[in-house]
Amino acid sequence: MAAEINRDKVRESFHRQATDYDRHAVVQGRVVDKVLGLLQAERVVPASLIDIGAGTGRLLARLTELYPEMDAVGVDLAPGMCETAARTLAGRRVRMVNADAESLPFESESFDVVLSTSTYQWLATLDTAFAEAWRVLKPGGVFCFALFGERTLYELRESYRAVLEGGDDRTHSFFTNGEVAAALERAEFAAPRVCSELEVEMHSDVPELLRSLKRIGAGSTAPASGKGLSERRVMLEMMASYRKCFGREDGVPATYEVVYGVARKKTRPESD
């Protein structure tokens, strides 16, 4: 289960970084490519599609090229992301809506396909968001998503824990494959498939990694606490621990575990 998350902080963080996001979100770009491949493997040609946590519209831009006749909606919690995506997607059959993944402002059974990338890890629980995805999906429709899983940024989190001296662990925690699969089953999706892959980014040093996380709005991965994480001593000790345990000749690694899921909404049984 993920730790308690300040949704207002997440919204504001991604809002501020919207115009700079794509230049720094390297792994997230690879995730978009993988999700597109998973969707195409389902052999659907959607007439209507929603991208939950659409960000700057990077995935939607690719989708409108693949399915030019499709009507698409992008949803994002951060107003800045919606504004950036709307500019990027101007002239295409896409509209952006500033809304929450846990409370989608659409009628039930509105979309053939529900997609989401690099979004659900910011939720305290998956159940409400998956239930909303199920609700707005048409019977027989495809739900395809990616989120960051339990091994994500383990180097950073372990380095913080090494210097906390028994204090509260305030680092962000991520869902396991099992938790994702169980949430899909509770939401009554049919034949859910869940797998994960590791992606590794190299950074010149720990401060550069932390700046990178801030630039993509993910600075709350290790939220500050008045009891320690915001103190300079703890930060310096964390960075020293990171270098000692994980440093390489070419810098420091940052690992992301990407959990991919594909499922369908059951079709209604035909009446006699």
Backbone torsions as a table, in degrees:
resi	resn	phi	psi	omega
1	MET	NA	134.8	179.9
2	ALA	-71.5	152.9	177.4
3	ALA	-69.6	166.0	179.9
4	GLU	-59.6	134.0	-174.0
5	ILE	-120.1	134.2	176.4
6	ASN	-84.9	100.9	-175.1
7	ARG	-64.9	-34.7	178.6
8	ASP	-63.5	-38.3	178.6
9	LYS	-66.7	-41.8	177.6
10	VAL	-61.9	-46.3	-179.5
11	ARG	-59.0	-47.8	-177.5
12	GLU	-66.6	-38.6	-178.8
13	SER	-63.3	-47.7	179.4
14	PHE	-71.7	-31.1	176.3
15	HIS	-60.4	-45.3	-177.4
16	ARG	-66.9	-34.2	-172.6
17	GLN	-95.6	8.2	-171.6
18	ALA	-56.5	-46.1	-173.8
19	THR	-72.6	-19.7	-176.7
20	ASP	-104.4	-4.9	-167.1
21	TYR	-59.1	-52.4	-171.0
22	ASP	-62.8	-30.0	-179.3
23	ARG	-66.0	-25.9	-174.1
24	HIS	-110.8	-17.1	-176.2
25	ALA	-86.5	72.1	-174.3
26	VAL	-71.5	-51.2	-179.7
27	VAL	-61.5	-40.1	-179.9
28	GLN	-60.3	-32.6	176.1
29	GLY	-66.8	-39.6	176.6
30	ARG	-65.2	-36.2	179.4
31	VAL	-62.7	-41.1	177.5
32	VAL	-57.2	-45.2	179.5
33	ASP	-60.1	-44.1	-178.4
34	LYS	-65.6	-42.7	-179.3
35	VAL	-65.6	-38.4	175.5
36	LEU	-59.3	-41.6	178.2
37	GLY	-64.6	-40.7	178.6
38	LEU	-64.0	-41.1	179.5
39	LEU	-65.4	-44.9	-179.3
40	GLN	-64.0	-31.5	178.2
41	ALA	-66.3	-21.0	177.6
42	GLU	-79.2	-8.7	176.0
43	ARG	55.4	46.3	174.3
44	VAL	-110.3	148.1	172.8
45	VAL	-120.5	93.1	-171.7
46	PRO	-70.3	138.0	170.3
47	ALA	-88.9	-25.8	-179.5
48	SER	-143.4	137.1	-174.0
49	LEU	-146.8	147.0	174.0
50	ILE	-127.1	135.7	175.3
51	ASP	-109.9	112.3	-177.2
52	ILE	-92.5	122.9	-172.4
53	GLY	77.4	48.0	-170.8
54	ALA	-69.1	-16.8	178.1
55	GLY	58.9	-130.4	-177.0
56	THR	-82.2	1.5	178.4
57	GLY	88.7	15.1	-177.2
58	ARG	-61.2	-45.0	179.0
59	LEU	-69.0	-42.4	-178.9
60	LEU	-63.5	-34.8	178.1
61	ALA	-61.9	-42.6	178.0
62	ARG	-67.0	-40.7	-177.5
63	LEU	-65.4	-38.6	-179.4
64	THR	-68.4	-24.1	174.1
65	GLU	-75.0	-37.1	179.9
66	LEU	-73.8	-38.1	-175.0
67	TYR	-128.5	73.3	-172.9
68	PRO	-64.8	-20.3	-180.0
69	GLU	-90.1	-2.8	-175.8
70	MET	-76.5	143.7	169.0
71	ASP	-95.9	122.4	-174.0
72	ALA	-123.6	151.6	176.0
73	VAL	-128.2	135.6	172.3
74	GLY	-111.8	135.2	-179.7
75	VAL	-120.7	135.9	173.2
76	ASP	-148.6	145.5	-179.7
77	LEU	-72.4	-28.7	-174.9
78	ALA	-92.9	120.5	179.7
79	PRO	-57.1	-37.4	-179.6
80	GLY	-62.9	-37.0	177.5
81	MET	-65.8	-42.8	179.0
82	CYS	-61.3	-41.9	-179.8
83	GLU	-65.8	-43.2	179.4
84	THR	-63.9	-44.8	179.4
85	ALA	-63.6	-40.7	-179.7
86	ALA	-60.5	-38.4	176.9
87	ARG	-68.2	-43.0	-178.7
88	THR	-62.8	-37.7	-172.1
89	LEU	-99.8	11.4	-178.9
90	ALA	-55.9	134.4	179.7
91	GLY	89.6	-5.5	178.1
92	ARG	-102.9	166.2	-176.8
93	ARG	-83.5	63.0	-178.0
94	VAL	-138.0	138.6	169.7
95	ARG	-125.0	142.6	180.0
96	MET	-101.4	139.6	-179.4
97	VAL	-130.2	127.6	175.7
98	ASN	-81.5	104.1	-174.6
99	ALA	-156.1	170.0	-175.5
100	ASP	-99.9	137.2	178.3
101	ALA	-60.0	-24.4	-178.6
102	GLU	-90.5	-1.3	179.1
103	SER	-152.7	76.9	-175.0
104	LEU	-78.7	129.7	-175.9
105	PRO	-85.8	54.2	-178.9
106	PHE	-135.4	154.2	178.8
107	GLU	-70.4	156.7	177.4
108	SER	-62.5	147.4	177.2
109	GLU	57.5	49.1	-178.0
110	SER	-96.9	-20.0	-169.4
111	PHE	-131.2	144.5	174.4
112	ASP	-75.9	-32.6	-176.5
113	VAL	-135.8	135.9	171.6
114	VAL	-117.8	123.9	179.5
115	LEU	-121.2	155.1	172.4
116	SER	-159.7	136.8	176.6
117	THR	-132.9	134.2	171.3
118	SER	54.2	41.7	-176.1
119	THR	-127.7	-48.5	-169.0
120	TYR	-66.3	-16.3	178.6
121	GLN	-67.6	-14.0	179.7
122	TRP	-88.0	5.5	179.1
123	LEU	-99.3	148.8	178.8
124	ALA	-72.2	-29.2	177.9
125	THR	-145.8	152.1	-180.0
126	LEU	-89.6	-17.6	-168.9
127	ASP	-58.9	-47.8	-176.8
128	THR	-66.5	-43.1	-179.0
129	ALA	-66.7	-41.5	178.8
130	PHE	-67.5	-36.2	176.8
131	ALA	-64.0	-37.3	177.4
132	GLU	-69.1	-40.4	176.3
133	ALA	-60.3	-43.0	178.6
134	TRP	-63.1	-42.1	-176.3
135	ARG	-62.7	-44.5	-175.0
136	VAL	-83.1	-6.9	-179.2
137	LEU	-85.8	138.5	176.5
138	LYS	-73.3	151.8	175.3
139	PRO	-54.5	132.3	-176.8
140	GLY	86.2	-6.5	-177.8
141	GLY	-74.2	164.5	-174.7
142	VAL	-105.0	134.2	171.8
143	PHE	-112.5	119.0	-176.4
144	CYS	-133.3	127.8	-172.8
145	PHE	-151.6	165.6	172.5
146	ALA	-141.6	139.2	175.3
147	LEU	-142.8	163.6	-179.6
148	PHE	-86.3	130.7	-172.9
149	GLY	-100.9	-169.4	-164.0
150	GLU	-62.3	-25.2	-179.2
151	ARG	-86.9	-0.1	-177.5
152	THR	-62.7	127.4	177.5
153	LEU	53.7	35.1	-178.6
154	TYR	-63.8	-29.1	178.0
155	GLU	-61.8	-45.3	-180.0
156	LEU	-65.5	-44.4	-177.2
157	ARG	-68.3	-39.9	178.3
158	GLU	-67.2	-34.2	179.0
159	SER	-68.4	-37.3	174.2
160	TYR	-64.5	-47.0	-177.0
161	ARG	-62.1	-32.1	-178.0
162	ALA	-65.1	-22.8	-176.8
163	VAL	-114.1	5.7	-177.4
164	LEU	-78.6	-15.2	175.6
165	GLU	53.9	45.5	176.9
166	GLY	82.3	2.3	179.0
167	GLY	-74.7	177.4	179.5
168	ASP	-62.8	133.4	175.8
169	ASP	-82.9	107.7	-176.1
170	ARG	-102.2	6.8	179.5
171	THR	-72.5	152.5	180.0
172	HIS	-70.3	136.8	175.1
173	SER	-109.6	157.5	-172.4
174	PHE	-123.2	158.5	-177.5
175	PHE	-73.5	147.4	174.2
176	THR	-86.3	163.6	174.8
177	ASN	-55.7	-42.4	-179.7
178	GLY	-62.6	-39.6	178.8
179	GLU	-66.9	-37.5	178.1
180	VAL	-65.9	-46.6	-179.9
181	ALA	-62.2	-41.8	-179.6
182	ALA	-64.8	-38.0	179.1
183	ALA	-66.2	-37.2	176.2
184	LEU	-63.6	-40.7	179.3
185	GLU	-67.1	-41.2	178.0
186	ARG	-63.3	-32.0	178.5
187	ALA	-79.4	-2.0	174.8
188	GLU	70.5	30.8	171.4
189	PHE	-74.2	149.3	-178.7
190	ALA	-90.4	138.4	173.8
191	ALA	44.5	54.0	-179.4
192	PRO	-67.7	141.2	176.9
193	ARG	-123.4	128.8	-178.0
194	VAL	-130.5	133.0	174.5
195	CYS	-146.4	169.5	179.1
196	SER	-142.0	156.4	177.7
197	GLU	-137.2	150.9	177.4
198	LEU	-98.9	135.3	173.0
199	GLU	-121.3	136.6	-178.9
200	VAL	-121.8	126.3	172.9
201	GLU	-104.7	140.3	174.3
202	MET	-102.9	139.5	177.5
203	HIS	-127.5	152.2	-176.2
204	SER	-64.4	-33.5	179.6
205	ASP	-164.4	172.5	-177.4
206	VAL	-63.1	-44.1	178.1
207	PRO	-57.7	-37.2	178.6
208	GLU	-66.4	-37.4	175.4
209	LEU	-61.4	-46.2	-179.0
210	LEU	-63.9	-37.8	176.7
211	ARG	-65.4	-38.5	179.0
212	SER	-62.4	-44.0	178.3
213	LEU	-61.5	-39.5	179.6
214	LYS	-65.7	-37.9	-178.0
215	ARG	-66.8	-24.9	178.1
216	ILE	-101.0	14.7	175.8
217	GLY	79.0	9.3	-174.2
218	ALA	-103.2	22.6	179.6
219	GLY	-61.0	-23.3	-179.8
220	SER	-76.1	2.2	174.2
221	THR	-56.2	-33.8	175.9
222	ALA	-129.4	76.4	-172.1
223	PRO	-65.0	145.7	179.8
224	ALA	-72.1	149.3	177.8
225	SER	-132.8	139.8	179.0
226	GLY	-61.0	-18.7	-177.8
227	LYS	-86.7	-7.2	-179.8
228	GLY	175.0	-47.2	-170.5
229	LEU	-63.2	-25.2	179.9
230	SER	-86.5	-7.3	-177.9
231	GLU	-78.7	139.3	-177.4
232	ARG	-58.6	-38.1	-178.2
233	ARG	-61.8	-46.2	-179.2
234	VAL	-64.3	-40.9	179.7
235	MET	-62.5	-44.7	-179.9
236	LEU	-64.5	-41.2	179.3
237	GLU	-67.4	-37.1	177.2
238	MET	-61.6	-46.2	-178.6
239	MET	-64.4	-38.2	177.8
240	ALA	-65.0	-41.0	178.3
241	SER	-64.7	-41.3	178.8
242	TYR	-59.6	-49.7	-178.8
243	ARG	-61.4	-42.9	-176.7
244	LYS	-65.7	-43.9	-174.0
245	CYS	-84.7	-31.4	-170.8
246	PHE	-126.3	-7.7	-175.6
247	GLY	-63.8	146.7	176.7
248	ARG	-127.2	173.8	178.4
249	GLU	-62.1	-31.9	-177.4
250	ASP	-95.9	11.8	176.9
251	GLY	127.3	-151.2	179.7
252	VAL	-121.6	139.5	179.8
253	PRO	-86.9	152.1	170.2
254	ALA	-130.2	115.2	-175.6
255	THR	-94.1	137.7	173.3
256	TYR	-121.2	128.2	169.9
257	GLU	-98.0	118.0	-179.5
258	VAL	-101.4	119.0	178.2
259	VAL	-96.6	123.1	179.2
260	TYR	-107.7	139.4	178.0
261	GLY	-135.4	140.9	175.1
262	VAL	-135.4	132.3	178.6
263	ALA	-154.8	169.0	177.6
264	ARG	-128.6	156.9	172.6
265	LYS	-88.7	129.9	-177.5
266	LYS	-58.2	142.1	173.9
267	THR	-79.1	153.2	178.4
268	ARG	-72.7	140.6	175.8
269	PRO	-65.0	139.4	179.7
270	GLU	-69.7	138.1	178.7
271	SER	-76.8	149.6	-179.2
272	ASP	-72.0	NA	NA
